[in-house]
Amino acid sequence: MTGAATPTDVVVALDVGGTGMKCALVRPDGTVAHTERHPTDAGRGASAVVETVLTVAEGLTERARRAGLTPVACGVVIPGVVDEAAGVAVWSANVGFRDVPLRELVRARTGLPTVLGHDVRAGGLAEARLGAGRGAGHVLFVAIGTGIAATHVVDGVAATGAHGAAGEIGHILVRPGGPRCGCGRPGCLEAVASASAVARRYAELTDAGGPPVTAAGVAERAAAGEPLAGRVWQEAVEALADGLATGQALFDVTTVVLGGGLAQAGPRLFDPLRVALKERLTFHREPRLVPAALGDEAGCLGAALLALDARPALDDLSTLDGVPALNDLETQ
Amino acid sequence: MTGAATPTDVVVALDVGGTGMKCALVRPDGTVAHTERHPTDAGRGASAVVETVLTVAEGLTERARRAGLTPVACGVVIPGVVDEAAGVAVWSANVGFRDVPLRELVRARTGLPTVLGHDVRAGGLAEARLGAGRGAGHVLFVAIGTGIAATHVVDGVAATGAHGAAGEIGHILVRPGGPRCGCGRPGCLEAVASASAVARRYAELTDAGGPPVTAAGVAERAAAGEPLAGRVWQEAVEALADGLATGQALFDVTTVVLGGGLAQAGPRLFDPLRVALKERLTFHREPRLVPAALGDEAGCLGAALLALDARPALDDLSTLDGVPALNDLETQ
């Protein structure tokens, strides 16, 4: 029976972020049976956050069984540096994790075979397979929010790199001598074109009192014809185009999917960005440039995909470690 | 018997460049049974070059049989744009090819199942599997000569991209507003740090009569303490470090292998480049930076690897298309 999905199978999926957790029960065909959200409240410290993750994962597992579903595996994704092979949250500033063996903790609590992954990589995987990149063999997913990160997905598999650190497009040089990045180097893409960089740059130039203007606000003012906002927005667009052209030169994809907060600017971002990108492509084939389709549930769906992908191997484990017995208990 | 190598099996491998062809008979374990070189003389036009390729491939096939070896497949690699799936040389300026169905032509002439590939990608594959990247799972091979190109190899497989154009690291932006590249854009890595860019920049700054100074000459003068040469060389090193740091941010490899003419500068390149690269790496893991080990035979060995990799599928074909009968003839 190993690997054969039954109509009631689901995986438990958790996307753990700095402020909230997006959670779901997902069927093997990628459809969602149930979703719920919980606050992370990272300020409580790592131990408290881990306990919340475990409680939520356990609760979802039990909820599935009460609904007559069969939880077969669990996928958890987190930000920061993740050792996917070891199942360890190496370093996640947003949630305060440092060397937390999260995979084993979740497995022990839920009784389910568990996979640990990286949130942006999982989100990119979901966009490539279920979202805006569906049907394209070669996809680059770029999330533009507080930071900028990418996932390169070929034939439904996301590249991890040798140390789980592939896809750091936010830290490629686009403006030598430019604004200093959080990573310590000047001129990184993230330091010029992330949502926070746009807001910061506008604040520097206007030096206005009052509430800070967000990147979306800058885009709106630019569209309304305010010259300074127009200049800041265009600088970000040009830098993004430089970064995407570099990505295309190296990866040669068919489709670039943009997600994250900045992508919600819609045509205000995509229209000038398509023009700027096209200017930079010479010998390259021009990729389709499309907005992400899954919204903020991409990471959670990606967590589900990671668990589903690992099922054939995990199923063997679950047969060994007594999950069928737990299932028997549940049906009493 | 499909796929089972016998002790006399060899593949016929050709690396076709603008000036010369490097050719070999290679055993399934990667050892070389025979090598030969021929001039390409590209100025004769595409038809004449194709005829030379076919004659050389046929000659190598016959030579193998005369030596009691069994040619089982043929691998041909060329520069430029290659449609590997269709087996077509789409556009190779160096050798004058434009939409040449080279795979089918070689197959028809030699009677051997044939694979067509890209020269730099094949060379990178050979360096990753047989050369300086041997044993490393994630390798970035960068060839720095007249141009700059890269191959990303993970677990012995080279990334091709959606259109066969992946790895164009020569055309990533490193110096906005910098020297114009052959591709038409300003500030590409290739326009600042290729061997020809280094020679050109030095000539511009010195404006001296006499024979032009090559990049190797600039490196030598820099090492001898000539300030202008030192400045030009350091500019190239800094740009290369920027390009490699971008590569590491996106690919996260364990080993970067540098080949091509510029890499022959040895410690004059590698010593300052390691320092400059290290300065740029913050969160990234630092890759090993090593010179290529296979010299100018990497492309030819890569052609052999492509043919060997395709053998399981090709063997089925060769059984169908009568190669065993040809072998029987040869033993008369």
Chai-1 contact restraints between the chains, C-beta under 6 A:
chainA,res_idxA,chainB,res_idxB,connection_type,confidence,min_distance_angstrom,max_distance_angstrom,comment,restraint_id
A,H138,B,A162,contact,1.0,0.0,6.0,A-B,restraint_1
A,G161,B,D252,contact,1.0,0.0,6.0,A-B,restraint_2
A,A162,B,H138,contact,1.0,0.0,6.0,A-B,restraint_3
A,A162,B,D252,contact,1.0,0.0,6.0,A-B,restraint_4
A,A162,B,V253,contact,1.0,0.0,6.0,A-B,restraint_5
A,A162,B,T254,contact,1.0,0.0,6.0,A-B,restraint_6
A,H163,B,D252,contact,1.0,0.0,6.0,A-B,restraint_7
A,H163,B,R285,contact,1.0,0.0,6.0,A-B,restraint_8
A,A165,B,D252,contact,1.0,0.0,6.0,A-B,restraint_9
A,A166,B,F251,contact,1.0,0.0,6.0,A-B,restraint_10
A,A166,B,D252,contact,1.0,0.0,6.0,A-B,restraint_11
A,E168,B,A249,contact,1.0,0.0,6.0,A-B,restraint_12
A,H171,B,A249,contact,1.0,0.0,6.0,A-B,restraint_13
A,I172,B,T246,contact,1.0,0.0,6.0,A-B,restraint_14
A,I172,B,A249,contact,1.0,0.0,6.0,A-B,restraint_15
A,L173,B,D242,contact,1.0,0.0,6.0,A-B,restraint_16
A,C183,B,T282,contact,1.0,0.0,6.0,A-B,restraint_17
A,C183,B,F283,contact,1.0,0.0,6.0,A-B,restraint_18
A,G184,B,T282,contact,1.0,0.0,6.0,A-B,restraint_19
A,R185,B,T282,contact,1.0,0.0,6.0,A-B,restraint_20
A,D242,B,L173,contact,1.0,0.0,6.0,A-B,restraint_21
A,T246,B,I172,contact,1.0,0.0,6.0,A-B,restraint_22
A,A249,B,E168,contact,1.0,0.0,6.0,A-B,restraint_23
A,A249,B,H171,contact,1.0,0.0,6.0,A-B,restraint_24
A,A249,B,I172,contact,1.0,0.0,6.0,A-B,restraint_25
A,F251,B,A166,contact,1.0,0.0,6.0,A-B,restraint_26
A,D252,B,G161,contact,1.0,0.0,6.0,A-B,restraint_27
A,D252,B,A162,contact,1.0,0.0,6.0,A-B,restraint_28
A,D252,B,H163,contact,1.0,0.0,6.0,A-B,restraint_29
A,D252,B,A165,contact,1.0,0.0,6.0,A-B,restraint_30
A,D252,B,A166,contact,1.0,0.0,6.0,A-B,restraint_31
A,V253,B,A162,contact,1.0,0.0,6.0,A-B,restraint_32
A,T254,B,A162,contact,1.0,0.0,6.0,A-B,restraint_33
A,T282,B,C183,contact,1.0,0.0,6.0,A-B,restraint_34
A,T282,B,G184,contact,1.0,0.0,6.0,A-B,restraint_35
A,T282,B,R185,contact,1.0,0.0,6.0,A-B,restraint_36
A,F283,B,C183,contact,1.0,0.0,6.0,A-B,restraint_37
A,R285,B,H163,contact,1.0,0.0,6.0,A-B,restraint_38
